[in-house]
C-alpha cells in the first residue's frame, strides 16, 4: 500500500528534512506548556494528538466535539486511537445547531462551527489551567477556503503543524513511520460539509447523510462523499473506485440505499470525489 497524496500537494521532503520538521513540532509543543488538542480523529489531528503526547505526556489532552455533525463512527475511531496510544481524551458537547447563523449555512458556516468549539475549549482551558489550544490545520490547508481558520485566529488557537512546515503527505508519512493506523485514513470532514451553501443545515439532514455514507462504506467504498441536494443525492466516489460504482449491480444497491432514505433522485458524479467540491460554486462566483 502506498501513501495517499491529495491532489496539488508537493512531493515528500527527504528523510532528514522530515525528521527535522517532526523535531520542530515536538519543540513547539513543549514550549506551550499544558495543551488542549482539538481532536476530530482524522489523520492530521490524530498525528498532532500523538505528537503532543510525546512532547508533553499527561499535560496534553485531546478533546473531541460531541456534535451531530460528526459521524458516530468517527467518534468511535477517535476514541479507539486515543486509547491505543495512551492519549488523554474526552468529549465535549457543542451547540452550533442552536445558532441560526450556523443553521442558515452561508459561506461562514465553518466559522460559526469552529467559533463554538473554540469558545468551549477556551472555557475548559481557563478552568483547568491549560495554556494553549492547538488544532490540526496543515500547510496545504492554507490554500483552500476555510473560514474556520478565521475563528482559530480570533481565539488565538495555534497551528503547530503549519508552524513546523508540515504538509498533508508529510504528516501521513510521519504517521506511517510512527505506526499510527490513521496514516492512510481517507480525508474526512464534518457532515454539514455535504450540504450546499444556502440550504439550511439541520440535525435531520446531516443524519440522513450519515446513514447513507455508512451504508456506502459497508459496500466496500473507501473514499467518497454524498452531497445532499434536497430530493437529489449526488454521490462522489474516488476515481480509482468509480468503475466499480458504475457496475449495474452496485449502482442498483446505491439506488436502493438512498431511495430508502427518502431521496427521489440518486446520481453518481462522473468527476468523482474531490475535496471541497461544494466550494466550486465560490470559484464560479469569483
N, C-alpha and C positions, 0 to 999 in steps of 0.2 A: 504494500500500500504506500502511496506517495503523499506527501504533504499537500493539503488543499491550499490553493493560492487564489485569492479573489482577483477578478479582472482589474487591470490597471495598476497593480502593485509592483514595486520594483523587485528585482531578484534578491535572494538572501545575501547578507554580507558574509564574509569569510568567518570561520570558527573563532578566530581570535577577537574580531570585532564584536561578534555575538556575545562572547563571554564578557567582554568589556562593558557592553550595554547592560547585561544582567547584573554585573557587579555594581554598575552605576545605579541601577534600580534599587538594589538592596541598600546601598549607601543612602539614597534619597529617603527611603522608608525609615531607616534607622534614625535619621536626623529629625523625623517628625514626632518621635515620642510614641504616644498611645494613639492608635489609628482605628477608625471605622472604615471598612471597605464596603461600598455599595455593591452588593454581590447578587448578580442575576443567575449565575451558574453557567453562563456562556464561556467560550474559550478565553476571552480577554479577562473577564472579571475573575474567573477561576484561577488563571495564572497569577493575577495580581493578588488574590487572597492567599495563594500558596506562597508567593514571594514575601508577602507581609508576615506570614507565619515564620518563614525562615529568618527574616530580619528582626522580628520583634517578639516572637513567641506568644505568650499569653497577653501581651499588650496590643495585640491585633485581634479584632473581631469582625467577622463577615456578617452583614445584615441584609436579608432578602425581603423585598416588599411583598406582603401578602395582599395581592390585588387581583381582581377578576381579570385584569389584562395580561396576567402571567399564567400560562398553561400549568395545570396541576402537575403534569409530567415533568415540566422544567423545575418546579419547586422540589419534587422528589429527587431529581437528579442533582440539584444543588445541595440538598441535604446529604445525599449519599457521598458526594465528593468531599464535603467538609468533614464528614465522619471518617472517611477513609484516610485523610491526611491530618487528622487531629486539629482541625481549624475550629476555633470557637465560632459558633454560628447560631443565629436566631432569626425569627421572622418579626416583622413589624407591620401593623395594619396601616394602609394608606387609603385616602378617601377622595381620590381625584374624581370619581364618578359623581360625587356630590357637588362638584364645581361646574356651574353652567358653562364657563369658558372652556373647560375641557370637553364637555359633552358635545358642544356645538361643532367641534372638530374642524377648526380653521387651521391656518398654517402654523399656529402657535401651540397646537395640541401637546406636542412633545415638551415644550417649555413648561406648561402647566403640570404635566405629569412629574417631571423632574423637580420642579419647584416644590410640589407636595412632598416628594420623597426626601429631598434635602432639608426641608423645614423640619420634618420628623426626625431625621438623623442629627440635625443640629441640636434639637432638644435633648436627645439621648446623650450627645456629646457633652453638653453643659452639665447634665445631671450626674454623669458618671466620670467626668474628668478626662475625656478624650480630647486630644489637642488638634486632630486633623481628621477630615473626611476625604477619602480618595475614591475615584471611580475609574472604570476600565476603558476609557476612550484611548485610542492609539493614534499614531502619527497619520495613518491612512484615512482615519475618520474625519480629519480636518478639512478635507476637500468636498465633503457632502453637505447637504442641507440638514443640519441637526440643531434645532432650537434648544434642545436640552443642554447643549454646551453653554448657551447664554445663561441658563439657570445655574449651571455649575459656577460660572464666573460671579454671578450675583451672590451666591452663598459661599464663595471662596473655597469651593471644593477643588482639591488638587488632582492633577492628571499625571502621575509619575511615569506611566508608560510613554506618554508623549515627551516628558522631560528627559527620559532616558533614550529617546530617539527610536523607539521600537515600532516597527511596522507589524501588520497582521501576520504575514508569513513568518516573520522572525519570532513572534510570540508563539505561533504554532510549533515552530522548530524547537524553541527552548522548552516548550511544554512536552514535546515528544522526548527530548533528551532527559527531562526530569521524570519521565514515566507517568505523566498525567493523562488520564483517559480522555480528557477534553481536547487533546491536541488536534484531532481531526473532526471534532464535533461540527456539524453544519452550522452556518451562520443562523442566528436566531434574532428575533425582535418581538416586541410585545404584540399581543393580539390586536390592539387598536390600530396598529400599522397596516392592517388588512382592509381597513375601512377608508374609502376615498374621502379626501377633504370635502367638507360641506355636508356630508352625510352624518347625522348625529351618531356618536359612539355611545352605545348603551350596553349594559351588562348582558342583555338578551342577545344582541347581535354578535358580541365577542364570544359568547358561549357557543353560539351556532358555529362560528369559525373554529373554535377549539375542538368541538366534537367532530367536525368534518376533517380537520387536519389529523386528528388521532386515528381516524379510520383510514385515511390515505397512507399514513405511516404503517398501519397494520397490513397494508397491501405490499409493503416492502420498499416503498419510495423513501429516499433519504433527504434530498434537498429540494424543497418545493414551498410554495405559498398558495393559499386560497384567498382570492381577493373578493370581498363582499360588494356586490353592486345591486342591492335590493333584491329583486326577483331573480337576478342572474349571478352565478358564481363563475369567476374566471380563475382557472387553475393554471399556475405556472409550475413547470417541472424542469429540473436541470437538464440541459441539452443532452448530456450523456445518458439520461434516463428516459428522455422523451420518446424514443422509438417503442419502448415497452408500453407507454401510456397510449400510444396510437394503435395498439393491438385492439381489435374489436371486442374481445372478451374483457380486457381490462377497462376499456372505455365504457362498456356496459356496467361494470361494477362501480366505476366512478359516478356514472349517471344515477345509479340506484342509491348510492350513499347520499348524494346531495338532493335528490328528489325527496327522500325521506325527511330531510331537514327543512323542507318547505320551499326550496328554490324551484322556480318554474323552468329556468333555462340553465343548462350545465355546459360550459365552454372550456376548451383547452387552448391556452395561449401558445401559438406556434412560435413565438420568440423565445419561449422557455423562461425559466426562472432567471431573474436579475434583481439584485438587491436594490431596494428603494424604487421599484417601478412606478409607484404612485406619485413619486416626485417628478416623473417625466412631464406631468402637466405644468409644473413650475417652469421647466426649461422652455416649453412652448410659450407660456405666458410672457417670459422674459424676452 
